Amino acid sequence: MSADAPVALSTAASQLTPPKAPRRGPLVALLAALLAVGSLAAAPAPVSAAGIKVAIVVGPAGSLTSSYIRDARSYAGLARSYGATVVEVYSPNATWSRVRSAIQGANLLIYLGHGNGFPNPYNTTLTPLKVDGFGLNPSADSGNTRTAYYGESYVRTAVKLAPDAVVILNHLCYSAGSSEPGRPDPTLTVARQRVDNFAAGFLRAGAQTVFAETLGSASYIVRGLFTTDRTMLEIFWSAPNRTETYKASFASVRTPGMSAVMDPRSPGSYYRSAVGNLSMTASTWRP
């Protein structure tokens, strides 16, 4: 099978829709703006991001594709505002060959789209060719509903990220442990396996930490990487949508030496996780 051959096709368009941000009154907006100005004063000089490459990929996700692209462009604008070089590959032209080329050497990789993880209701054994990787367009201009899955074996054998790279998986089912909409909630044991498996290929490709943010915005991670000296764990717990009530942590089985943390909204609702070297600081991530 050639590297560009899709290993599985799907016409399913169901994914999780991020909640809308609440309206803010003029006073709240003014205070937010003042706080933003204050935070910029403590941010690293723009030159510190000059050598940073950010790669952003949006795969086909049916009716949600356009909203995912809007999110992606927001992340791209944020990264460029810090001086980073940003490469963007969006559906309907996010083929494996284009994505593979675009993400080589990335310091930060952000992927939005369908998630196909394991354990799942369709496979009894882990199939590295089609799970825990990307859901992409089977060919250029193929629309936003047909999905070709390129699993962790594609990622770990064909991708080389920059040293100390970070990966953000945004809006993907399975990536933080959750099930697909309409499927029963997983047990904690199953959710842990999903989190560990989804991160494994990216960690083998050179990433130091893999964040999964299924429902919310990943902007807080981007800001934390560029403007703070926090550890990856501290960035994870800086999320505006954190709960901490049902938090869990464990040592990675798939990637020995790495750690994982999960922040369920409630028992069975697994929508946030991070796996990797969680003690690495943002200043270490910045080359």
Secondary structure, DSSP 4 states (H G I P E B T S, - for coil): --TTS-S-EE-----PPPPPPPP--HHHHHHHHHHHHHHHHTSPPGGGGTT-EEEEEE---GGGHHHHHHHHHHHHHHHHHTT-EEEEEETTS--HHHHHHHHTT-SEEEEES----SS-SS-SS--TTTSSSEEE-SSTT--SS-EEEE-HHHHHHH--PPTTEEEEEES-TTTTSPPPTTSPPPPHHHHHHHHHHHHHHHHHTTEEEEEEESSS-SHHHHHHHHH---BHHHHHTT-TT---TT-EEEE-SSSTT-EEEE--SBTTB--EEEEE-TT-BHHHH--
